[in-house]
Amino acid sequence: MIMIKDSRRQSGMMSIIIIFIILCLISGQVLCFKVIGCSGGSVMFKCMKTNQRDSSVQFKGKYFCRNRDCRTGISTEIQHRWVYNERFALYDGENRGFFSVFIRKLSREDDGKYSCGNNQEWSHNVDLVVNRTSSSCGTSVIRSAYKGQTITFSCECEHKFKTHTKVLYRVNGDPVFVLKISQSSQSSEEKFILSDNQRNHFNVTIRNISEEERGVYLCGVERDGGDKPPSETSITHITFIKEIELNVSSQISSVQVEAYISKSVFIKCKFPEEFKENQKFIQKDSSQEISVEQNQWIRHDKVNMYDNSSSGVLKVFISDLTEADEGTYRCGVKTADDHLFMKITLKISQGDHFPESSGSAAVIGESVKLSCNSPEKQQSIKHICKENEQKICQSISSSEKQRFEFSDSTAGVFTASISNVSLRDAGVYWCGAETRHQRLTSVSLTNKHQLTLTMPPVIGREGDSVQIKCPYDEKHSTGMCLRRGTCLSKEVKYLCKGKCFTKDAQIIIRSDEDHVKNPKISVKDDTELNLFTVTMTELRAEDAGKYWCAVKDVFNLPIELMIIRKNEMTTSDTKRQTPQDKPDIISSRDRRQTGDHEMTQEDARRHSDPESNPLYSTVQSPTISSDSQNPLYSTVQSPTIPSDGLLYAAVSFQNHEESLSEASVRFSKEETHCEYASVSHNISPN
């Protein structure tokens, strides 16, 4: 029974189709036609009046409906403008023998039989077919553009439509209208260009985009009810295969950046997300564009550039600025069809009110303060960065920022403080003012600081032993292995008296030596702690001086070794002195000069945190000679938390070196910590 019913149903459907086709061919009249669309796409067609009456006679009440109550479709008596009913639209023009129907965003439910016509006079049957088999039809995309930009988008279509007429329409409220067809003549200077020379797609270009181009565009093909190109007598319709929503934003900001002669400037350009992996470029004035490789710094003359493809940010760093660097720069990205850029007007001003480069010193483990300037007229953000090996100033990493603090000093001056200074902090720093714009950040760098590091002094007694500990960067702790599996030895560390790798330096020991060469000196290189330790035994007075820890020729760390002579006796009084015998706390400079960048303990004290507790103090004699009842003395402040290190007062005489043998410092043997020291010396006769 089931099979009989199914066969009867199929027979009935075939009868309906045959009757429909016969009715469409009666008397040569166009009583029905087919419109083909695709799911997600749109269609536009004309409902033509038959030739029964003069087409100049007008009747109101046009419709396109699925059934008599027209719940699905649209009907109107309004003329001369588009009328909308959700996804359906109808336009009835004056003195025309047809009206236009537009259906947007088709779905499979729209497939079926419709009728269109005039309520009083005529009607046609319309067979609307909605396909869902084509992957290239019914797509919808959103494109963003900026004023002045030229964009191109492609409209994919099946190969069978290669010779069909292609069209571009625009949906801009009222009305829907045609912009371009492929058969019309075209010029490269036109606003809209349709290029139809590909096998499975055609291209649409919109030049010099303005706000007026914002809206929705539809691209499609003109066809009839079949797949072959329509003839001149065919009733055609438009099958729209792609919908493009174009958003037009304002021109990317044109920004003026001010920097200063002999200083530096850092610029970051942020591009839209969809262009982050596209190639970026820099252009100055009308010169040739400089393409930027992704994820690596490249240099062209004085301009350093870095394209971060993961964030879509192009970084530009220019140092040692001159008046010749002033001009218009374009920070851009290459798109498939054109270039998108930000305009930067770089103004170079005199920077006489900013100090020249300065050197700062810090003791490891303590704090250091760097003085920075910022233009008072700018509302800016304080900024500090550090040069890398390529002399490019890069922002402080997020993990290190907690050790960097800013504080205002005076108008136009602020202080950048670095706490808990370590080896990795040595280097060149720039600080200045950061200004943020839309999609662009600029930093005018005005102060350059060379930060050098030193270790706290090491003190030993004559005849005893002492350890000199040299920390180093972890990058010097491991060996380097070749691809074939052979590993080279670790980098050699050095301890020198005098700055290593200079002609006057004396190499004391290397990390690859043992103490057989000199049994009084031994070395241990702890690669886990990144610590190179030298032990010196049987200390002598001549061992005192400035030592340097070094790795290769890129790392030199100075350490002062002070020797206390334990065989000297000291009295508690001080003989009468003259102004020429004024002592100072210097332990090595009078004995030996070891380099241009040498520092005394007084230098280290001046650059350390002034609020920290000193471990030593300066001993000075009065400028006016006093009698023996007024002793020369020095007070040494103990640290808050005692340590095993000795507190000391070191004394030398600049004008009478021979008196050094008569001066000594006495420490209590019963106590670990020295609480006081008294000094006496003999005055050489005139």
C-alpha positions as CSV (number, residue, x, y, z in Angstrom):
1,M,0.0,0.0,0.0
2,I,2.8,2.4,0.9
3,M,4.5,1.8,-2.5
4,I,1.3,2.4,-4.3
5,K,0.7,5.7,-2.4
6,D,4.2,6.9,-3.1
7,S,3.9,6.2,-6.8
8,R,0.6,8.0,-7.0
9,R,2.2,11.0,-5.2
10,Q,5.1,11.1,-7.6
11,S,2.7,10.9,-10.6
12,G,0.7,13.8,-9.2
13,M,3.8,16.0,-8.8
14,M,4.9,15.3,-12.4
15,S,1.4,16.2,-13.6
16,I,1.6,19.6,-11.8
17,I,5.0,20.3,-13.3
18,I,3.8,19.5,-16.8
19,I,0.8,21.6,-16.4
20,F,2.9,24.5,-15.1
21,I,5.3,24.3,-18.1
22,I,2.4,24.1,-20.6
23,L,0.8,27.3,-19.0
24,C,4.1,29.1,-19.3
25,L,4.2,28.5,-23.1
26,I,0.6,29.3,-23.9
27,S,0.2,31.7,-26.9
28,G,3.8,32.8,-26.5
29,Q,2.9,34.8,-23.5
30,V,5.4,35.1,-20.6
31,L,3.1,33.8,-17.9
32,C,5.9,32.4,-15.7
33,F,9.7,32.5,-15.3
34,K,12.4,31.1,-13.1
35,V,14.7,33.0,-10.7
36,I,17.7,31.2,-9.3
37,G,19.6,32.2,-6.1
38,C,21.7,30.6,-3.4
39,S,21.3,30.2,0.3
40,G,22.8,33.3,2.0
41,G,22.8,35.3,-1.2
42,S,20.3,37.7,-2.8
43,V,18.4,38.1,-6.1
44,M,16.9,40.9,-8.1
45,F,14.5,40.6,-11.0
46,K,11.9,42.4,-13.0
47,C,8.2,41.5,-13.1
48,M,7.3,42.5,-16.6
49,K,3.9,43.5,-17.8
50,T,2.5,41.6,-20.8
51,N,1.7,43.2,-24.1
52,Q,-2.0,43.1,-23.7
53,R,-2.3,46.9,-23.2
54,D,-0.1,49.9,-23.7
55,S,2.7,49.9,-21.2
56,S,2.1,53.7,-20.6
57,V,-1.2,52.8,-18.8
58,Q,-0.3,52.7,-15.1
59,F,-2.1,50.6,-12.4
60,K,-1.4,50.9,-8.7
61,G,-1.2,47.9,-6.4
62,K,1.9,45.9,-7.3
63,Y,2.8,42.7,-5.4
64,F,5.1,39.8,-5.1
65,C,3.5,37.1,-2.9
66,R,3.7,33.4,-2.2
67,N,0.0,33.1,-1.5
68,R,-3.2,35.2,-1.8
69,D,-2.9,36.7,1.7
70,C,0.7,37.7,0.9
71,R,2.0,36.8,4.3
72,T,5.3,35.9,2.6
73,G,6.3,38.6,0.1
74,I,5.5,42.3,-0.4
75,S,2.7,44.5,-1.8
76,T,2.4,48.3,-2.2
77,E,0.6,51.0,-4.0
78,I,3.5,53.4,-3.4
79,Q,5.4,54.5,-6.5
80,H,8.8,56.1,-7.2
81,R,10.7,54.7,-4.2
82,W,11.7,51.4,-2.7
83,V,9.3,49.8,-0.2
84,Y,10.6,47.3,2.3
85,N,9.1,44.4,4.1
86,E,11.8,42.7,6.1
87,R,14.0,41.0,3.5
88,F,11.7,41.8,0.6
89,A,11.8,45.1,-1.3
90,L,9.8,46.4,-4.3
91,Y,10.3,49.4,-6.5
92,D,7.5,50.7,-8.9
93,G,8.7,53.4,-11.3
94,E,6.6,55.7,-13.3
95,N,5.9,55.1,-17.0
96,R,7.6,51.7,-17.0
97,G,6.3,48.3,-18.1
98,F,7.8,46.5,-15.1
99,F,8.6,46.8,-11.4
100,S,11.7,45.5,-9.6
101,V,11.8,42.9,-6.8
102,F,14.8,42.5,-4.4
103,I,15.1,39.6,-2.0
104,R,18.1,39.7,0.4
105,K,19.7,36.9,2.4
106,L,17.9,34.0,0.9
107,S,17.3,30.8,2.8
108,R,16.1,27.3,1.8
109,E,12.6,28.2,3.2
110,D,12.3,30.8,0.4
111,D,12.3,28.1,-2.3
112,G,8.9,27.7,-4.0
113,K,6.2,29.2,-6.2
114,Y,5.3,32.9,-6.1
115,S,3.2,35.3,-8.2
116,C,3.9,38.9,-9.2
117,G,1.7,41.4,-10.9
118,N,-0.9,44.1,-10.7
119,N,-4.0,43.7,-8.7
120,Q,-6.3,44.9,-11.5
121,E,-4.7,43.7,-14.7
122,W,-2.0,41.1,-14.9
123,S,0.1,38.6,-13.0
124,H,2.9,36.1,-13.6
125,N,4.0,32.9,-11.9
126,V,7.6,32.9,-10.5
127,D,9.5,29.8,-9.7
128,L,12.1,30.8,-7.0
129,V,14.9,28.2,-6.7
130,V,17.3,28.5,-3.8
131,N,20.4,26.4,-4.2
132,R,22.8,25.4,-1.4
133,T,25.3,23.3,-3.3
134,S,27.7,26.1,-4.3
135,S,30.5,26.9,-1.8
136,S,31.3,30.2,-3.6
137,C,27.8,31.6,-3.4
138,G,26.1,33.3,-0.5
139,T,29.2,34.5,1.3
140,S,29.2,37.7,3.4
141,V,32.3,39.6,4.6
142,I,33.1,42.8,6.4
143,R,35.9,45.1,5.2
144,S,37.4,48.1,6.9
145,A,39.0,51.0,5.1
146,Y,40.3,54.5,5.8
147,K,39.8,57.7,4.0
148,G,42.1,58.0,0.9
149,Q,42.7,54.2,0.8
150,T,42.1,52.1,-2.2
151,I,40.8,48.5,-1.6
152,T,40.1,45.5,-3.9
153,F,37.9,42.6,-3.0
154,S,37.2,39.5,-5.1
155,C,33.8,37.9,-5.9
156,E,34.0,34.1,-6.4
157,C,31.8,32.5,-9.0
158,E,31.5,29.2,-10.7
159,H,33.5,28.6,-14.0
160,K,30.2,28.2,-15.9
161,F,29.6,32.0,-15.4
162,K,32.9,33.1,-16.9
163,T,31.3,34.7,-19.9
164,H,28.3,36.0,-18.1
165,T,27.9,39.7,-17.4
166,K,29.1,40.6,-13.9
167,V,27.6,43.4,-11.8
168,L,28.2,45.5,-8.7
169,Y,25.3,46.9,-6.8
170,R,25.1,49.0,-3.7
171,V,22.6,48.7,-0.9
172,N,22.5,52.1,0.7
173,G,19.0,52.5,2.2
174,D,17.0,53.8,-0.7
175,P,17.4,52.7,-3.4
176,V,19.4,49.6,-4.4
177,F,21.2,50.6,-7.6
178,V,23.8,49.3,-10.0
179,L,27.3,50.8,-9.8
180,K,29.2,48.8,-12.5
181,I,28.8,46.1,-15.1
182,S,31.6,44.2,-16.7
183,Q,30.7,45.0,-20.3
184,S,30.9,48.7,-19.8
185,S,34.0,50.7,-20.7
186,Q,36.3,51.4,-17.7
187,S,39.1,53.8,-16.8
188,S,41.8,53.3,-14.2
189,E,40.8,56.7,-12.8
190,E,37.2,55.8,-12.1
191,K,36.0,55.4,-8.5
192,F,34.7,51.8,-9.1
193,I,36.6,49.4,-11.3
194,L,35.3,45.9,-12.1
195,S,37.9,43.5,-13.5
196,D,36.6,40.3,-15.1
197,N,39.6,38.4,-16.4
198,Q,39.8,35.5,-14.1
199,R,38.5,32.0,-14.4
200,N,36.6,31.6,-11.1
201,H,36.3,35.1,-9.7
202,F,36.2,38.8,-10.6
203,N,37.6,41.7,-8.8
204,V,36.1,45.0,-7.6
205,T,38.3,48.0,-6.8
206,I,37.1,51.1,-5.0
207,R,39.6,54.0,-5.3
208,N,40.2,56.9,-2.9
209,I,37.6,55.9,-0.4
210,S,35.6,58.6,1.4
211,E,32.9,58.6,4.0
212,E,30.3,58.4,1.2
213,E,31.5,54.9,0.2
214,R,30.4,53.4,3.6
215,G,27.7,50.8,3.1
216,V,26.8,47.3,1.8
217,Y,27.9,46.1,-1.7
218,L,26.6,43.2,-3.7
219,C,28.4,41.5,-6.5
220,G,26.8,39.0,-8.8
221,V,26.1,37.7,-12.3
222,E,23.3,38.3,-14.8
223,R,21.6,35.1,-15.9
224,D,18.3,33.5,-17.0
225,G,16.8,30.2,-15.9
226,G,19.6,28.2,-17.4
227,D,23.4,28.0,-17.0
228,K,24.3,29.4,-20.5
229,P,24.7,33.1,-21.1
230,P,21.2,34.6,-21.7
231,S,20.1,35.7,-25.1
232,E,18.8,39.1,-26.1
233,T,15.2,37.9,-25.7
234,S,15.7,36.1,-22.4
235,I,14.1,37.3,-19.2
236,T,17.1,37.8,-17.0
237,H,17.7,38.3,-13.3
238,I,20.7,39.0,-11.0
239,T,22.0,36.4,-8.7
240,F,24.1,38.1,-6.1
241,I,26.9,35.7,-4.9
242,K,28.6,37.9,-2.3
243,E,27.8,40.7,0.1
244,I,30.5,43.1,1.3
245,E,29.9,45.4,4.3
246,L,32.4,48.3,4.0
247,N,33.2,50.3,7.1
248,V,35.0,53.5,6.5
249,S,36.9,55.0,9.4
250,S,38.6,58.4,9.7
251,Q,42.1,58.7,8.3
252,I,44.7,57.2,10.6
253,S,46.0,60.0,12.8
254,S,48.4,62.5,11.4
255,V,50.7,63.1,14.4
256,Q,53.5,65.6,15.1
257,V,56.3,64.2,17.2
258,E,58.9,66.5,18.8
259,A,62.5,65.3,19.5
260,Y,65.8,67.0,20.2
261,I,69.2,67.3,18.5
262,S,71.7,64.7,19.7
263,K,69.0,62.8,21.5
264,S,66.8,59.9,20.5
265,V,63.1,59.1,19.6
266,F,61.1,55.9,19.8
267,I,57.9,55.4,17.9
268,K,55.4,52.6,17.9
269,C,52.7,52.2,15.2
270,K,49.7,49.9,16.0
271,F,47.9,48.5,12.9
272,P,44.5,47.0,12.6
273,E,44.3,43.3,13.6
274,E,43.7,42.1,10.1
275,F,47.0,43.5,8.9
276,K,49.3,42.4,11.8
277,E,51.0,39.7,9.6
278,N,51.3,41.9,6.5
279,Q,54.7,43.4,5.7
280,K,55.3,46.9,7.2
281,F,57.4,49.7,5.8
282,I,58.9,53.1,6.6
283,Q,59.1,56.0,4.2
284,K,60.7,59.4,4.8
285,D,59.3,62.3,2.7
286,S,59.2,61.1,-0.9
287,S,62.1,58.6,-0.7
288,Q,61.7,54.9,-1.4
289,E,59.8,52.7,1.0
290,I,62.0,50.7,3.4
291,S,60.4,47.2,3.9
292,V,60.8,45.7,7.4
293,E,61.5,42.1,8.1
294,Q,59.2,40.5,10.7
295,N,60.3,39.8,14.3
296,Q,63.9,41.1,14.0
297,W,65.5,44.5,14.2
298,I,66.9,45.9,10.9
299,R,68.8,49.1,10.4
300,H,68.7,51.5,7.4
301,D,71.1,54.4,7.9
302,K,70.1,55.8,11.3
303,V,66.6,54.2,11.4
304,N,66.1,51.0,13.3
305,M,62.9,49.1,12.7
306,Y,61.2,46.0,14.2
307,D,57.9,44.5,13.0
308,N,56.2,42.5,15.7
309,S,53.8,40.3,13.7
310,S,52.0,38.9,16.8
311,S,50.8,42.3,18.0
312,G,50.7,44.2,14.7
313,V,53.1,46.9,16.1
314,L,55.9,48.5,14.1
315,K,58.7,49.9,16.2
316,V,61.0,52.7,15.0
317,F,64.1,53.9,16.9
318,I,66.3,56.8,15.7
319,S,69.3,58.0,17.8
320,D,71.8,60.8,17.5
321,L,69.2,63.1,15.9
322,T,70.2,66.0,13.7
323,E,68.3,68.6,11.8
324,A,68.5,66.4,8.7
325,D,66.3,63.9,10.4
326,E,63.4,66.3,10.5
327,G,60.6,65.6,8.0
328,T,57.5,63.6,7.2
329,Y,57.6,59.8,7.9
330,R,55.1,57.3,6.9
331,C,54.7,54.2,9.1
332,G,52.7,51.8,6.9
333,V,51.5,48.3,6.0
334,K,51.3,46.7,2.6
335,T,47.9,45.2,1.9
336,A,46.8,43.1,-1.1
337,D,45.8,46.1,-3.1
338,D,47.3,49.2,-1.6
339,H,49.3,50.7,1.3
340,L,47.8,51.9,4.6
341,F,50.0,54.3,6.6
342,M,50.2,56.7,9.5
343,K,51.6,60.1,8.9
344,I,54.3,61.3,11.4
345,T,55.7,64.8,11.2
346,L,59.0,64.7,13.1
347,K,60.1,68.1,14.4
348,I,63.7,68.4,15.7
349,S,64.4,71.1,18.2
350,Q,67.4,72.4,20.0
351,G,68.1,70.4,23.2
352,D,70.6,72.8,24.9
353,H,68.5,72.7,28.1
354,F,69.0,69.0,28.4
355,P,72.2,67.7,29.9
356,E,74.7,65.7,27.9
357,S,75.2,62.0,28.5
358,S,76.2,61.2,32.1
359,G,77.7,58.3,33.9
360,S,76.2,56.8,37.1
361,A,77.5,54.1,39.4
362,A,75.7,51.7,41.7
363,V,76.8,49.2,44.2
364,I,75.3,45.7,43.6
365,G,72.4,45.1,45.9
366,E,71.7,48.7,46.6
367,S,69.7,51.4,44.7
368,V,70.5,54.1,42.2
369,K,68.7,57.2,41.0
370,L,68.8,58.6,37.5
371,S,67.8,62.2,36.8
372,C,65.5,62.7,33.8
373,N,64.0,65.7,32.0
374,S,60.6,66.1,30.3
375,P,59.2,69.1,28.4
376,E,57.0,71.0,30.7
377,K,54.5,71.9,28.0
378,Q,53.6,68.3,27.3
379,Q,51.1,66.2,29.2
380,S,53.2,63.0,29.0
381,I,54.0,59.8,30.7
382,K,57.4,59.1,32.3
383,H,59.4,56.6,30.4
384,I,62.7,54.7,30.8
385,C,64.3,52.1,28.5
386,K,67.6,50.3,28.2
387,E,69.8,49.9,25.1
388,N,70.4,46.3,23.9
389,E,73.5,45.1,22.2
390,Q,72.4,46.8,19.0
391,K,72.2,50.1,20.8
392,I,68.4,50.1,20.4
393,C,66.5,51.3,23.5
394,Q,63.9,48.8,24.5
395,S,61.2,49.0,27.1
396,I,61.8,47.4,30.5
397,S,60.3,43.9,30.7
398,S,57.2,43.5,32.7
399,S,59.0,41.2,35.2
400,E,61.5,43.9,36.0
401,K,59.2,46.9,36.1
402,Q,58.5,46.5,39.8
403,R,62.1,47.5,40.6
404,F,61.7,50.8,38.7
405,E,59.9,53.8,40.2
406,F,59.4,57.4,39.1
407,S,59.1,60.4,41.3
408,D,58.9,64.1,40.5
409,S,61.8,66.3,41.6
410,T,61.3,69.8,40.2
411,A,59.3,71.3,37.3
412,G,60.3,69.4,34.2
413,V,62.6,67.0,36.1
414,F,61.8,63.5,37.5
415,T,63.8,60.7,39.0
416,A,63.9,57.1,37.9
417,S,65.0,54.8,40.8
418,I,66.3,51.3,40.3
419,S,66.2,49.1,43.5
420,N,68.2,46.0,44.3
421,V,70.7,46.6,41.5
422,S,72.1,43.4,40.0
423,L,74.5,42.6,37.2
424,R,71.8,42.6,34.5
425,D,71.2,46.3,35.2
426,A,74.5,47.5,33.9
427,G,74.3,49.3,30.6
428,V,73.0,52.4,28.9
429,Y,69.6,53.9,29.8
430,W,67.4,56.5,28.2
431,C,64.6,58.3,29.9
432,G,62.1,60.9,28.6
433,A,58.5,61.7,27.9
434,E,56.0,59.3,26.3
435,T,53.0,60.6,24.4
436,R,50.1,58.4,23.3
437,H,47.9,59.0,20.3
438,Q,45.3,56.9,18.5
439,R,47.3,53.9,17.2
440,L,50.6,55.6,17.7
441,T,52.9,56.1,20.7
442,S,56.0,58.3,20.6
443,V,58.7,58.7,23.2
444,S,61.1,61.7,23.1
445,L,64.2,60.4,24.9
446,T,66.2,63.3,26.4
447,N,68.6,61.8,29.0
448,K,71.3,59.1,28.5
449,H,72.9,57.4,31.4
450,Q,75.8,54.9,31.4
451,L,75.2,52.8,34.5
452,T,78.3,51.0,35.8
453,L,78.4,48.6,38.7
454,T,80.8,48.0,41.5
455,M,81.0,45.5,44.4
456,P,81.3,46.5,48.1
457,P,84.9,46.7,49.3
458,V,86.6,43.5,50.4
459,I,88.7,43.7,53.6
460,G,91.4,41.3,54.7
461,R,94.2,41.3,57.3
462,E,97.8,41.0,56.4
463,G,98.9,37.4,56.6
464,D,95.3,36.0,56.5
465,S,93.2,34.9,53.6
466,V,90.3,36.6,51.8
467,Q,87.6,35.6,49.2
468,I,86.8,37.8,46.3
469,K,83.4,36.8,44.9
470,C,82.6,37.8,41.3
471,P,78.9,37.3,40.2
472,Y,78.3,37.1,36.4
473,D,75.3,36.9,34.1
474,E,73.7,33.5,33.6
475,K,74.4,33.7,29.9
476,H,78.0,33.1,30.7
477,S,77.4,30.1,32.9
478,T,76.8,27.3,30.4
479,G,78.9,25.9,27.6
480,M,78.0,26.0,23.9
481,C,77.3,22.8,22.0
482,L,77.8,22.4,18.3
483,R,75.2,20.6,16.0
484,R,77.4,17.6,15.7
485,G,77.2,17.1,19.4
486,T,80.6,18.4,20.5
487,C,80.3,20.9,23.4
488,L,82.9,23.6,23.9
489,S,84.2,24.5,27.3
490,K,82.5,27.2,29.4
491,E,83.5,30.8,28.9
492,V,86.7,31.7,30.8
493,K,86.3,34.1,33.8
494,Y,89.2,36.4,34.9
495,L,90.3,38.2,38.0
496,C,92.8,41.0,37.2
497,K,94.5,43.7,39.1
498,G,93.7,46.6,37.0
499,K,91.0,46.6,34.4
500,C,91.1,43.3,32.4
501,F,92.2,43.3,28.8
502,T,94.0,46.7,29.1
503,K,97.8,46.9,28.7
504,D,98.4,47.7,32.4
505,A,96.2,44.9,33.8
506,Q,97.8,42.0,35.6
507,I,95.8,38.7,35.3
508,I,95.7,37.1,38.8
509,I,93.9,33.9,37.8
510,R,91.6,32.4,35.3
511,S,88.7,30.1,35.9
512,D,90.3,27.3,33.8
513,E,93.5,27.4,36.0
514,D,94.2,25.6,39.2
515,H,96.2,26.7,42.3
516,V,99.3,24.7,41.3
517,K,100.6,27.7,39.3
518,N,100.2,29.9,42.4
519,P,99.5,27.9,45.6
520,K,98.4,31.1,47.4
521,I,95.5,31.7,44.9
522,S,92.7,29.3,44.1
523,V,89.5,29.6,42.1
524,K,86.0,28.1,42.0
525,D,83.4,28.7,39.2
526,D,79.9,27.8,40.5
527,T,77.8,27.8,37.3
528,E,74.6,27.1,39.3
529,L,75.0,30.3,41.4
530,N,76.7,32.2,38.5
531,L,79.5,33.0,40.9
532,F,83.2,33.0,40.3
533,T,85.2,32.9,43.6
534,V,88.9,33.6,44.1
535,T,90.6,32.8,47.4
536,M,93.8,34.6,48.2
537,T,96.0,33.5,51.2
538,E,98.9,34.9,53.0
539,L,97.9,38.5,52.2
540,R,100.5,41.2,51.9
541,A,100.3,44.9,51.9
542,E,101.0,45.1,48.2
543,D,98.0,42.9,47.5
544,A,95.7,45.9,48.3
545,G,94.2,47.7,45.3
546,K,91.5,47.6,42.7
547,Y,90.7,44.3,41.1
548,W,88.4,43.5,38.2
549,C,86.2,40.5,37.5
550,A,85.7,39.9,33.8
551,V,84.2,37.5,31.2
552,K,85.6,38.0,27.7
553,D,85.9,41.7,27.1
554,V,82.2,42.5,27.6
555,F,82.0,42.4,31.3
556,N,84.2,44.1,33.9
557,L,83.2,44.5,37.5
558,P,85.6,46.5,39.9
559,I,86.2,45.4,43.5
560,E,88.4,47.2,46.0
561,L,90.6,45.0,48.2
562,M,91.8,46.7,51.4
563,I,94.5,45.2,53.6
564,I,94.8,45.9,57.3
565,R,98.4,45.6,58.6
566,K,98.1,43.8,61.9
567,N,101.7,44.2,63.1
568,E,101.3,48.0,63.6
569,M,100.6,49.4,67.0
570,T,98.3,52.3,67.5
571,T,98.1,54.9,70.2
572,S,94.9,56.6,71.4
573,D,96.1,60.1,70.9
574,T,97.0,62.1,67.8
575,K,100.0,64.4,67.4
576,R,99.7,67.9,66.2
577,Q,99.0,68.1,62.5
578,T,99.4,70.6,59.7
579,P,96.8,71.2,56.9
580,Q,99.1,69.6,54.5
581,D,98.8,66.3,56.3
582,K,95.0,66.1,55.8
583,P,94.1,62.4,55.3
584,D,91.4,60.9,53.2
585,I,89.8,57.5,52.8
586,I,91.6,56.3,49.7
587,S,93.2,52.9,49.6
588,S,94.4,52.3,46.1
589,R,94.5,55.4,44.0
590,D,97.8,56.7,45.5
591,R,99.4,53.3,45.1
592,R,98.4,52.6,41.5
593,Q,96.2,54.0,38.8
594,T,94.5,51.2,37.0
595,G,92.3,52.7,34.3
596,D,90.2,55.6,33.1
597,H,87.0,54.4,34.8
598,E,88.5,53.7,38.2
599,M,86.3,54.5,41.3
600,T,87.3,55.2,44.9
601,Q,85.3,54.2,47.9
602,E,84.2,57.8,48.2
603,D,82.8,57.6,44.6
604,A,80.9,54.5,45.5
605,R,79.5,56.1,48.6
606,R,78.3,59.2,46.7
607,H,76.4,57.0,44.2
608,S,74.9,54.6,46.7
609,D,71.6,55.1,48.5
610,P,72.2,58.1,50.9
611,E,69.8,56.5,53.5
612,S,71.7,53.3,53.8
613,N,73.9,52.6,56.8
614,P,77.6,53.1,55.9
615,L,80.2,50.5,56.7
616,Y,83.1,53.0,56.8
617,S,83.7,56.8,57.2
618,T,86.1,59.4,56.1
619,V,88.8,60.6,58.5
620,Q,89.9,64.1,58.2
621,S,92.2,66.4,60.2
622,P,91.1,69.9,61.2
623,T,92.0,72.7,58.8
624,I,93.4,74.6,61.8
625,S,96.2,72.9,63.7
626,S,95.2,71.8,67.2
627,D,97.3,70.6,70.1
628,S,97.7,67.1,71.1
629,Q,94.7,67.3,73.5
630,N,92.4,67.3,70.4
631,P,92.8,63.9,68.9
632,L,92.0,63.0,65.3
633,Y,89.2,60.5,65.3
634,S,86.6,58.7,63.2
635,T,83.2,57.4,64.1
636,V,82.0,54.3,62.3
637,Q,78.3,53.5,62.3
638,S,77.3,49.8,62.7
639,P,74.8,48.3,60.4
640,T,71.3,47.7,61.7
641,I,71.8,43.9,61.4
642,P,75.4,42.9,62.2
643,S,77.3,40.8,59.8
644,D,80.6,39.0,59.8
645,G,82.3,41.7,57.8
646,L,84.6,44.1,59.5
647,L,83.8,47.7,60.0
648,Y,86.8,49.8,59.2
649,A,88.4,53.2,58.9
650,A,91.1,53.4,56.2
651,V,93.6,56.3,56.4
652,S,96.2,57.6,53.9
653,F,98.1,60.8,53.5
654,Q,98.3,62.5,50.1
655,N,101.2,64.9,50.7
656,H,103.5,62.8,52.8
657,E,103.4,59.2,51.6
658,E,106.3,58.4,53.8
659,S,104.1,58.9,56.9
660,L,101.9,56.0,55.8
661,S,104.2,53.6,57.7
662,E,103.6,55.6,60.9
663,A,99.8,55.4,60.6
664,S,97.8,52.3,61.5
665,V,94.4,51.1,62.5
666,R,93.9,48.9,65.5
667,F,91.0,46.5,65.9
668,S,89.9,44.8,69.1
669,K,90.9,41.1,68.9
670,E,88.3,40.1,71.4
671,E,85.3,41.2,69.2
672,T,84.2,40.2,65.8
673,H,82.9,43.7,65.0
674,C,85.1,46.8,65.3
675,E,83.3,49.5,67.2
676,Y,86.0,52.2,67.0
677,A,89.4,53.0,65.6
678,S,91.9,55.6,66.7
679,V,94.7,56.9,64.5
680,S,98.1,58.4,65.2
681,H,100.8,59.5,62.8
682,N,104.1,61.3,62.9
683,I,104.6,64.7,61.3
684,S,107.5,64.9,59.0
685,P,109.8,67.8,59.8
686,N,109.7,70.7,57.4
